[in-house]
């Protein structure tokens, strides 16, 4: 089996964003790498993405890749239960969604993190990019959504 290629994905429709959302599910990001640049209407975050598309030849091992997720055309950003006070705080990204506005093509992008953290981006148009780097490493810390038994 060949080595998976680095992802280079663009989203301009809600269906496109679902593909990116599936790829970034269970990514981890440091609070200090959340960046809103209001002058150029861009929100970006560097994340360590679990490579779901790579499959897992060994059920106890996977791989992560350093990636950039960026949204352009951002008119405003709001956070709930997400703070950059501790830039080393690790956040786990669970879901990325888009809710269209009453007047297309704008709407709201929502980034949902574990622990009820949330970032909402008011966008004039859906314009998202996911770019993988060449920095890939193996991990034994596989994402799990099963509840632990007590």
Residue pairs with C-beta under 8 A, 6 or more apart in sequence:
1 55
1 57
4 51
4 53
4 54
6 65
6 131
6 132
6 133
6 134
7 23
7 53
7 67
7 130
7 131
7 132
8 130
8 131
8 132
9 16
9 19
9 20
9 23
9 129
9 130
10 16
10 128
10 129
11 17
11 19
11 20
11 126
11 127
11 128
11 129
11 130
12 125
12 126
12 127
13 126
14 98
14 100
14 126
16 126
16 128
17 96
17 97
17 98
17 109
17 126
17 128
20 69
20 96
20 128
20 130
21 95
21 96
21 97
22 52
23 49
23 52
23 53
23 130
24 47
24 49
24 67
24 69
24 93
24 96
24 130
25 50
25 52
25 93
25 94
25 95
25 143
26 50
26 52
26 92
26 93
26 94
26 143
27 47
27 48
27 49
27 50
27 67
27 69
27 92
27 93
28 47
28 48
28 90
28 91
28 92
28 93
29 45
29 46
29 47
29 48
29 90
29 91
29 93
30 46
30 87
30 88
30 89
30 90
30 91
31 82
31 83
31 84
31 85
31 86
31 87
31 88
31 89
31 90
31 91
32 84
32 87
32 88
33 45
33 46
33 47
34 43
34 45
34 82
34 84
34 119
35 42
35 43
35 44
35 45
36 42
36 43
36 74
36 77
37 43
37 44
38 74
41 72
41 73
41 74
41 75
41 124
42 70
42 71
42 72
42 74
43 70
43 71
43 74
43 77
43 119
43 121
44 68
44 69
44 70
44 71
45 68
45 69
45 70
45 111
46 66
46 67
46 68
47 66
47 67
47 68
47 69
47 93
48 64
48 65
48 66
48 67
49 64
49 65
49 66
49 67
49 132
50 62
50 63
50 64
50 139
50 142
50 143
51 62
51 63
51 64
51 65
51 136
54 62
54 63
56 62
56 142
60 140
60 142
61 138
61 139
61 140
61 142
62 138
62 139
62 140
62 142
63 136
63 137
63 138
63 139
64 136
64 137
64 139
65 132
65 133
65 135
65 136
66 132
66 133
66 135
66 136
67 130
67 131
67 132
67 133
68 129
68 130
68 131
68 133
69 96
69 128
69 129
69 130
70 128
70 129
70 131
71 109
71 121
71 123
71 127
71 128
71 129
72 127
72 128
72 129
73 123
73 124
73 125
73 126
73 127
74 121
74 122
74 123
75 106
75 122
75 123
75 124
76 121
76 122
77 119
77 120
77 121
77 122
78 119
78 120
78 122
79 117
79 118
79 119
79 120
80 116
80 117
80 118
80 119
80 120
81 113
81 115
81 116
81 117
81 118
82 91
82 113
82 117
82 118
82 119
83 89
91 113
91 114
91 117
92 113
92 114
92 115
93 111
93 112
93 113
94 112
94 113
94 114
95 110
95 111
95 112
96 109
96 110
96 111
96 112
97 109
97 110
97 112
98 107
98 108
98 109
98 110
98 126
99 107
99 108
99 110
100 106
100 107
101 107
101 108
105 124
105 125
105 126
106 122
106 123
106 124
106 125
107 123
107 126
108 120
108 121
108 122
108 123
109 120
109 121
109 123
109 126
109 128
110 118
110 119
110 120
110 121
111 118
111 119
111 120
111 121
112 118
113 119
